[in-house]
Amino acid sequence: MKKVILSIGLYCSLLQGVRAQEYLTFNPKNLTTRSSDSSSNYQKRTIKFEEANIVSGYYFQNGNNSAITGGIGTERLTDFANSFELRFSKLDRYNRLHSFTADMNVDFYSSASSDKIDPLTISSASKKDTHIYPSLSWSVKDDVLRTTHGFSYSYSTEYDYKSHGFNAFITKLSKDKNREFSIKGGAFLDTYMAILPSELRPLTYPSGAEGDKRGIAYKPRNSYNASFSLSQVINQRLQVMAIIEPSYQEGLLSTPFHRVYFTNGNETVEKLPGTRFKLPVGLRLSYFAGDRTVIRAFYRAYVDDWGMTAHTTNLEVPFKITPFFSISPFYRFNSQTAVKYFKAYAQHQPSEVFYTSDYDISSFTSQFVGMGIRLAPPGGIAGLLNWSSLEVRYGYYSRSNGMYGHSISAHIKIK
């Protein structure tokens, strides 16, 4: 089930901030007019291996507000996530750099609350499941036009849903290379298996278990997103970026096996509107506080048409203890209001049109704190020259409603 692994996904995204730093420079070059290679200076262009990234992570959480059982009950979950990425590059006849990336991700997770969908049988959203999501991407960097553009495709599958993702982007550098504007757009086209809780199924409705899928309903759940960002070098130490990322969802946005209980004791399944518009706006700051320290700060404000507002702040301070050994303490704080359709267990009125007891979209504050350790010796890790770096990160996540989680990951880079 896609939803139950969002926490580990959020954690793994933090790994991007601790890889090799990428900043705009102050050293503009004199650009020459592009021309194709003549027979006198032609060189054979071959695909070059750039690097491989291997990431493995383990996540554990627990709490007592499962949406599957109406906002009460265990949220215990474990997830073992693995990612293997290969990057290649090639110069074309116009000296444009083409980059190719292939990424394979596999998660193995166990969710205790999923057994409550159908306690008497092994349902489609059973206690254990595997999430597989490969992707392919391609980009072209043109130093003459000062642009980079690219396209990616991703596929994702679990027992009860499948998704196809398409993304494209273009960036433009200023002449002095101190400013960059980027536009991105994408779509995720999902198909969701509408598995109902066992006691709420019509007599002829299948359970969704292996061998009992014929006649089950499949619903679309599509997401469309855009991103506009402007990055500016202020001086040799400070760079800022402003980001706006509107998105729109349509289709089955409720989860069919989430129960809801009314004040009169009746039971039904979650029901939410068929569309949702989201608008996050962010500001990112990177400050070089000397030869050893970088301060990375981020703030995001969020609003949507379901009535939720949220504010997120994140601070990470990588510090080099030696040229080859660094630590990266980080802290994130989030505060959000509930969507207008949320109420706790048995608090909904039967007359309401939409209803949910999913605490992921309730009102709460959360904190995520941890530390990363990175090794990058010149001779490689364990004397292996191609094993250029090793990074280990640990984080602790907690919510004001009592849910908590632990995550640990290891990132190996081979060049």
C-alpha positions as CSV (number, residue, x, y, z in Angstrom):
1,M,0.0,0.0,0.0
2,K,1.5,3.3,-1.1
3,K,0.4,5.4,1.8
4,V,2.0,3.6,4.7
5,I,5.6,4.2,3.5
6,L,5.4,8.0,3.2
7,S,7.5,8.6,6.3
8,I,10.5,6.6,5.0
9,G,10.1,8.4,1.6
10,L,10.4,11.7,3.4
11,Y,13.4,10.6,5.2
12,C,15.2,9.2,2.2
13,S,14.7,12.5,0.4
14,L,16.9,14.2,3.0
15,L,19.8,12.2,1.6
16,Q,19.9,14.4,-1.4
17,G,21.1,17.3,0.7
18,V,24.3,15.6,1.8
19,R,25.7,14.6,-1.5
20,A,28.3,16.6,-3.3
21,Q,27.3,20.3,-3.0
22,E,26.0,21.9,-6.2
23,Y,26.2,25.7,-6.3
24,L,26.3,28.3,-9.0
25,T,29.7,29.8,-9.6
26,F,31.1,33.3,-10.0
27,N,33.4,32.4,-12.9
28,P,31.7,33.1,-16.3
29,K,33.4,31.7,-19.4
30,N,33.8,33.2,-22.8
31,L,31.4,31.0,-24.8
32,T,32.2,30.2,-28.3
33,T,29.8,29.6,-31.2
34,R,28.7,26.0,-31.5
35,S,29.8,24.0,-34.5
36,S,29.8,20.4,-35.3
37,D,33.0,18.4,-35.4
38,S,34.9,18.5,-38.7
39,S,36.8,15.5,-40.0
40,S,40.0,17.2,-38.7
41,N,39.1,17.5,-35.1
42,Y,36.4,14.8,-34.7
43,Q,36.7,12.5,-31.7
44,K,34.7,9.4,-31.1
45,R,32.1,10.0,-28.4
46,T,31.5,7.0,-26.1
47,I,29.2,6.5,-23.2
48,K,31.1,7.1,-19.9
49,F,30.2,5.6,-16.5
50,E,29.9,8.4,-14.0
51,E,28.8,6.9,-10.7
52,A,26.6,4.3,-8.9
53,N,24.7,5.1,-5.8
54,I,23.5,2.3,-3.4
55,V,21.1,3.3,-0.6
56,S,19.6,1.0,2.0
57,G,17.3,2.2,4.8
58,Y,15.3,0.8,7.6
59,Y,12.3,2.5,9.1
60,F,10.2,1.6,12.1
61,Q,7.1,3.4,13.5
62,N,4.4,2.9,16.0
63,G,1.3,4.8,17.2
64,N,-2.3,4.4,18.1
65,N,-4.3,6.2,15.4
66,S,-4.7,3.8,12.5
67,A,-7.0,5.0,9.8
68,I,-7.8,1.4,8.8
69,T,-9.7,1.0,12.1
70,G,-11.3,4.4,12.2
71,G,-8.6,6.5,13.9
72,I,-7.8,4.1,16.7
73,G,-5.5,1.0,16.8
74,T,-1.9,0.2,16.0
75,E,0.2,2.1,13.5
76,R,3.1,-0.3,13.9
77,L,5.1,-0.5,10.6
78,T,8.5,-1.6,9.4
79,D,10.0,-0.8,6.1
80,F,13.3,-2.0,4.5
81,A,14.0,0.2,1.5
82,N,16.7,-0.4,-1.1
83,S,17.8,1.8,-4.1
84,F,20.4,1.1,-6.8
85,E,21.2,4.0,-9.2
86,L,23.5,4.0,-12.2
87,R,24.6,7.2,-14.0
88,F,26.2,7.6,-17.4
89,S,27.1,10.5,-19.6
90,K,28.0,11.1,-23.3
91,L,29.1,14.2,-25.3
92,D,27.4,14.6,-28.6
93,R,29.0,16.2,-31.7
94,Y,28.1,19.7,-30.5
95,N,29.7,19.1,-27.1
96,R,26.4,18.9,-25.3
97,L,26.5,16.7,-22.3
98,H,23.9,13.9,-22.2
99,S,23.3,12.3,-18.8
100,F,21.4,9.0,-18.4
101,T,20.2,7.6,-15.1
102,A,18.6,4.2,-14.3
103,D,17.2,3.7,-10.8
104,M,15.7,0.6,-9.2
105,N,14.0,0.8,-5.9
106,V,12.5,-2.0,-3.8
107,D,10.8,-1.7,-0.4
108,F,9.8,-4.6,1.8
109,Y,7.3,-3.5,4.5
110,S,5.1,-4.9,7.2
111,S,2.0,-3.1,8.5
112,A,0.2,-4.5,11.5
113,S,-3.0,-2.5,10.9
114,S,-3.4,-3.9,7.4
115,D,-4.4,-7.2,8.8
116,K,-7.5,-5.4,10.1
117,I,-8.9,-4.9,6.6
118,D,-10.0,-8.6,6.6
119,P,-9.1,-10.4,9.8
120,L,-10.4,-13.7,8.5
121,T,-8.4,-13.9,5.3
122,I,-5.2,-12.8,3.7
123,S,-6.4,-9.7,1.9
124,S,-4.7,-7.8,-0.9
125,A,-3.4,-5.2,1.5
126,S,-2.1,-7.9,3.9
127,K,0.4,-7.6,6.6
128,K,3.4,-7.8,4.3
129,D,3.9,-6.3,0.8
130,T,6.6,-5.3,-1.7
131,H,6.8,-1.9,-3.3
132,I,8.8,-1.8,-6.6
133,Y,9.5,1.5,-8.4
134,P,12.1,1.8,-11.1
135,S,12.8,4.9,-13.1
136,L,14.7,6.1,-16.2
137,S,15.8,9.7,-16.9
138,W,17.7,11.6,-19.5
139,S,19.0,15.2,-19.6
140,V,21.1,17.4,-21.9
141,K,23.3,20.3,-20.8
142,D,24.2,22.9,-23.4
143,D,26.9,25.3,-22.3
144,V,26.4,27.6,-25.3
145,L,22.7,28.2,-24.7
146,R,23.3,27.9,-20.9
147,T,20.3,25.5,-20.6
148,T,19.7,22.0,-19.3
149,H,16.5,20.1,-20.2
150,G,15.4,16.5,-19.6
151,F,12.7,13.9,-19.2
152,S,12.0,11.0,-16.9
153,Y,9.7,8.0,-16.6
154,S,8.9,6.1,-13.5
155,Y,6.8,3.0,-12.7
156,S,5.5,2.0,-9.3
157,T,3.6,-1.1,-8.2
158,E,2.3,-2.7,-5.1
159,Y,-0.4,-5.3,-4.6
160,D,-3.3,-2.8,-4.7
161,Y,-2.1,-0.1,-7.0
162,K,0.0,0.7,-10.1
163,S,1.4,4.1,-11.2
164,H,3.1,5.6,-14.3
165,G,5.0,8.8,-13.8
166,F,6.1,11.3,-16.5
167,N,8.3,14.4,-15.7
168,A,10.1,17.0,-17.8
169,F,12.2,20.1,-16.9
170,I,14.2,22.9,-18.3
171,T,16.7,25.3,-16.6
172,K,18.3,28.5,-17.8
173,L,21.5,30.1,-16.5
174,S,22.2,33.8,-16.6
175,K,25.2,35.1,-18.6
176,D,27.2,35.6,-15.4
177,K,26.1,32.1,-14.2
178,N,24.9,33.6,-10.9
179,R,21.2,33.1,-11.5
180,E,19.2,30.1,-12.6
181,F,15.5,29.7,-13.4
182,S,13.9,26.3,-13.6
183,I,10.5,24.9,-14.7
184,K,9.4,21.4,-14.1
185,G,6.1,19.6,-14.9
186,G,4.9,16.1,-14.3
187,A,2.0,13.7,-14.0
188,F,1.4,10.5,-12.1
189,L,-1.3,8.3,-13.4
190,D,-2.4,5.7,-10.8
191,T,-4.9,2.8,-10.8
192,Y,-6.1,1.9,-7.4
193,M,-7.8,-1.4,-6.4
194,A,-10.9,-0.6,-4.3
195,I,-10.6,-3.1,-1.5
196,L,-13.3,-2.7,1.1
197,P,-13.2,-3.7,4.8
198,S,-14.6,-7.2,5.2
199,E,-17.8,-6.3,7.1
200,L,-18.7,-3.5,4.6
201,R,-18.5,-5.6,1.3
202,P,-21.6,-6.4,-0.6
203,L,-22.3,-10.1,-0.7
204,T,-20.9,-10.5,-4.2
205,Y,-17.9,-8.1,-3.8
206,P,-14.5,-9.9,-3.8
207,S,-12.0,-9.7,-1.0
208,G,-9.1,-8.7,-3.2
209,A,-7.1,-11.7,-2.0
210,E,-5.2,-13.9,-4.4
211,G,-7.8,-15.9,-6.4
212,D,-10.6,-13.5,-5.3
213,K,-10.1,-10.5,-7.5
214,R,-12.6,-11.0,-10.3
215,G,-15.2,-8.2,-10.4
216,I,-13.2,-5.9,-8.0
217,A,-13.4,-2.2,-8.8
218,Y,-10.3,-0.3,-10.1
219,K,-10.3,3.5,-9.7
220,P,-8.0,6.2,-11.1
221,R,-6.0,8.5,-8.9
222,N,-4.1,11.0,-11.0
223,S,-1.7,13.8,-9.9
224,Y,-0.4,16.7,-11.9
225,N,2.3,18.9,-10.6
226,A,4.5,21.9,-11.6
227,S,7.5,23.6,-10.1
228,F,9.0,27.0,-10.7
229,S,12.3,27.9,-9.0
230,L,14.7,30.9,-9.1
231,S,18.2,30.5,-7.6
232,Q,20.4,33.5,-7.0
233,V,24.0,33.8,-5.8
234,I,24.1,36.8,-3.4
235,N,27.8,36.7,-2.7
236,Q,30.6,34.2,-2.4
237,R,29.1,32.8,0.8
238,L,25.3,33.0,0.3
239,Q,22.9,31.5,-2.2
240,V,19.1,31.6,-2.0
241,M,16.3,29.8,-4.0
242,A,12.6,30.5,-4.1
243,I,10.3,27.7,-5.1
244,I,6.6,27.4,-5.9
245,E,5.1,24.0,-6.6
246,P,1.4,23.9,-7.4
247,S,-0.3,20.5,-7.9
248,Y,-3.7,19.1,-8.7
249,Q,-5.2,15.6,-7.9
250,E,-8.3,14.0,-9.2
251,G,-9.9,10.6,-8.9
252,L,-10.3,8.3,-5.9
253,L,-8.6,10.4,-3.3
254,S,-10.1,8.6,-0.3
255,T,-8.7,5.1,0.7
256,P,-11.4,2.4,0.3
257,F,-10.4,0.4,3.3
258,H,-10.2,3.3,5.8
259,R,-13.1,2.9,8.2
260,V,-15.2,5.8,9.6
261,Y,-17.5,5.6,12.7
262,F,-20.4,8.0,13.2
263,T,-21.8,9.3,16.5
264,N,-24.8,7.0,16.2
265,G,-22.6,3.9,16.1
266,N,-22.9,3.3,12.3
267,E,-19.9,2.4,10.3
268,T,-18.8,3.3,6.7
269,V,-15.6,3.9,4.7
270,E,-13.7,7.1,4.2
271,K,-15.2,9.6,1.7
272,L,-13.3,12.6,0.4
273,P,-13.8,15.0,-2.5
274,G,-12.6,13.8,-6.0
275,T,-10.3,16.8,-6.5
276,R,-7.6,18.5,-4.5
277,F,-5.5,21.6,-5.2
278,K,-2.2,22.1,-3.3
279,L,0.1,25.1,-3.2
280,P,3.4,24.9,-1.4
281,V,5.8,27.9,-1.5
282,G,9.4,27.5,-0.2
283,L,12.6,29.4,0.4
284,R,16.0,27.7,0.5
285,L,19.2,29.2,1.8
286,S,22.8,27.9,1.6
287,Y,25.5,29.8,3.5
288,F,29.2,28.9,3.6
289,A,30.2,29.8,7.2
290,G,33.9,29.1,6.6
291,D,36.0,26.3,5.0
292,R,34.4,23.6,7.2
293,T,30.8,24.6,7.7
294,V,27.8,25.0,5.5
295,I,24.4,26.1,6.8
296,R,21.4,24.9,4.9
297,A,18.0,26.2,5.9
298,F,14.6,25.7,4.3
299,Y,11.1,27.1,5.0
300,R,7.9,26.0,3.3
301,A,4.3,27.3,3.6
302,Y,1.5,25.1,2.4
303,V,-2.2,25.6,1.7
304,D,-4.8,23.5,-0.1
305,D,-8.6,23.6,-0.9
306,W,-9.4,21.0,1.7
307,G,-8.7,23.5,4.4
308,M,-5.2,22.4,5.5
309,T,-2.4,24.9,6.1
310,A,1.1,23.9,7.1
311,H,4.5,25.4,7.9
312,T,7.8,23.5,7.7
313,T,11.3,24.6,8.7
314,N,14.4,22.5,8.2
315,L,18.0,23.2,9.2
316,E,21.1,21.1,8.4
317,V,24.7,22.0,9.2
318,P,27.3,19.8,7.5
319,F,30.7,20.3,9.3
320,K,34.0,18.9,8.1
321,I,36.0,17.5,11.0
322,T,38.8,16.6,8.5
323,P,38.9,17.1,4.7
324,F,37.6,13.5,4.4
325,F,35.3,13.1,7.4
326,S,32.2,15.2,8.1
327,I,29.0,15.2,10.3
328,S,25.6,16.7,9.4
329,P,23.2,17.3,12.3
330,F,19.7,18.1,11.1
331,Y,16.3,19.2,12.5
332,R,12.9,19.6,10.9
333,F,9.7,21.0,12.5
334,N,6.3,20.9,11.0
335,S,3.0,22.3,12.1
336,Q,-0.3,21.6,10.2
337,T,-4.0,22.1,10.6
338,A,-6.6,19.4,9.9
339,V,-8.5,19.2,6.7
340,K,-12.1,20.3,7.2
341,Y,-13.3,16.7,6.7
342,F,-11.4,15.2,9.6
343,K,-12.8,14.1,12.9
344,A,-11.6,11.6,15.5
345,Y,-13.0,8.1,16.1
346,A,-16.9,8.1,16.4
347,Q,-17.1,11.9,16.1
348,H,-18.6,12.3,12.6
349,Q,-22.3,13.1,12.1
350,P,-24.3,10.9,9.8
351,S,-25.5,14.0,7.9
352,E,-21.9,14.9,6.8
353,V,-21.1,14.6,3.1
354,F,-17.3,13.9,3.4
355,Y,-15.6,12.3,6.3
356,T,-12.2,10.8,7.4
357,S,-10.4,9.8,10.6
358,D,-7.0,9.6,9.0
359,Y,-4.5,11.3,11.3
360,D,-2.1,12.0,8.5
361,I,-4.4,14.9,7.5
362,S,-5.3,15.9,11.1
363,S,-3.9,18.8,13.1
364,F,-0.5,18.0,14.7
365,T,3.1,19.2,15.1
366,S,6.0,16.9,14.3
367,Q,9.7,16.9,14.7
368,F,12.5,15.1,12.9
369,V,16.0,15.2,14.4
370,G,19.1,13.2,13.5
371,M,22.7,13.1,12.4
372,G,24.6,12.1,9.3
373,I,28.2,10.9,9.1
374,R,30.2,10.9,5.8
375,L,33.5,9.4,4.9
376,A,35.3,10.2,1.7
377,P,39.0,9.4,1.9
378,P,41.2,10.0,-1.2
379,G,42.1,6.4,-1.4
380,G,38.6,5.2,-1.3
381,I,36.7,3.4,1.5
382,A,38.5,0.3,2.8
383,G,41.3,1.0,0.2
384,L,38.9,0.5,-2.7
385,L,39.5,3.5,-5.0
386,N,36.2,3.4,-6.8
387,W,34.3,3.3,-3.5
388,S,34.4,7.1,-3.1
389,S,32.2,7.7,-0.1
390,L,30.1,6.2,2.6
391,E,27.4,8.0,4.5
392,V,25.3,6.8,7.4
393,R,22.3,8.7,8.7
394,Y,19.9,8.2,11.7
395,G,16.7,10.1,12.4
396,Y,14.0,10.1,15.1
397,Y,10.5,11.3,14.1
398,S,7.8,12.2,16.6
399,R,4.2,13.6,16.4
400,S,2.3,15.5,19.0
401,N,-0.5,12.8,18.8
402,G,2.0,10.1,20.0
403,M,3.2,8.5,16.8
404,Y,7.0,8.0,16.6
405,G,9.5,6.5,14.3
406,H,13.2,5.6,13.8
407,S,15.1,5.5,10.6
408,I,18.6,4.6,9.6
409,S,20.2,4.5,6.2
410,A,23.5,3.8,4.5
411,H,24.6,5.5,1.2
412,I,27.5,4.1,-0.8
413,K,28.8,6.0,-3.8
414,I,31.0,4.4,-6.4
415,K,32.7,6.4,-9.1
